[in-house]
Structures are given as structure tokens and as C-alpha cells.
Amino acid sequence: MITIEYCKEGLAISDFSYSDWVYNVKQTIKDGKDHKFEVSTSIPIAALRLEIALGNIDCESITFCFWGQYFQANKYGAITNWPRGFADVECAIAEDILRVAIKQRRLEIKK
């Protein structure tokens, strides 16, 4: 079993090297080794969820951990009981950008 812990002390995986990291996780799964990976960025989590959705990783082989709470993605890569604060900073920023852009656009239209 592979455990992916999302924590402040975890490894920051770069956008430029996440595919190598995912490859290493897949090799660890293939080798049948139990291992815990600690990450502090969301890209590796999103990449693993994509690999699960593509059928390249069995959803049962990876458990995610956040603040002592353990959970898994389903076969579609979805995490149905997504804990607040778990790898959601990028999404929150994207939502804020959209809110601000909509507000600014509405102000422009009123002029």
C-alpha cells in the first residue's frame, strides 16, 4: 500500500518534475512495496488522481492522508469525502481569479 501524505513538511514537487515523481510512485506500486510519500504541493496528488482515472493505477493501491484522516480516490480519480484544506490552494486561487474577473467585467459593462 502506498500512502500519500499532504503535509507542510512534505516534498515540494515541481511542475517540471512531477512526471518523474509519479513514475517513481508507480514503480513502488509495481514492486509491491509499502511506502509513504510526503508532499506539500497539490500537483502530485492531481497527477496520481489522473493516473487512477486513466486506469494506470488501481485506486485501491493508494491512500491519501491529511491531518491524520485517511481516504482514497475512487476509480474515476474523485475523492468524494474531500477534506477542507487538502490540496485545494490552487483551486481556491482559480476561483478567486474568476470572481474578481466577473466583478470587474460587470463594472466595465455598467460604464
NORUR-V566472 format. One record per pair of residues at least 12 apart in sequence whose C-alpha atoms are under 7 Angstrom apart, sorted by sequence separation. I is the first residue (numbers start at 1). J is the second residue. D is the distance in Angstrom with one decimal. If there is no record, write none. Layout:
# NORUR-V566472
I/J/D ; I/J/D
This chain:
# NORUR-V566472
59/73/6.0 ; 59/74/5.9 ; 59/75/5.5 ; 66/86/6.5 ; 22/44/6.9 ; 53/75/5.8 ; 52/75/6.1 ; 53/76/4.3 ; 49/73/6.9 ; 52/76/6.6 ; 53/77/4.7 ; 52/77/5.4 ; 18/44/6.0 ; 22/48/6.8 ; 2/29/6.9 ; 11/38/6.0 ; 12/39/5.9 ; 50/77/6.1 ; 10/38/4.4 ; 11/39/4.4 ; 12/40/5.2 ; 13/41/6.2 ; 15/43/7.0 ; 49/77/4.4 ; 10/39/3.9 ; 11/40/5.5 ; 12/41/5.4 ; 10/40/4.6 ; 7/38/6.6 ; 9/40/6.6 ; 13/44/6.7 ; 2/34/5.6 ; 3/35/6.3 ; 4/36/5.9 ; 5/37/6.2 ; 6/38/6.0 ; 7/39/6.1 ; 8/40/5.3 ; 1/34/4.8 ; 2/35/5.1 ; 3/36/4.6 ; 4/37/4.9 ; 5/38/4.7 ; 6/39/5.1 ; 7/40/5.2 ; 1/35/6.7 ; 2/36/5.9 ; 3/37/6.2 ; 4/38/5.9 ; 5/39/6.2 ; 6/40/5.5 ; 42/87/4.8 ; 41/87/6.9 ; 2/61/6.1 ; 3/62/5.8 ; 4/63/6.2 ; 5/64/5.8 ; 6/65/6.2 ; 7/66/6.8 ; 1/61/5.3 ; 2/62/4.8 ; 3/63/4.8 ; 4/64/4.7 ; 5/65/4.5 ; 6/66/5.5 ; 1/62/6.2 ; 2/63/6.2 ; 3/64/5.6 ; 4/65/6.0 ; 5/66/5.9 ; 3/65/6.9
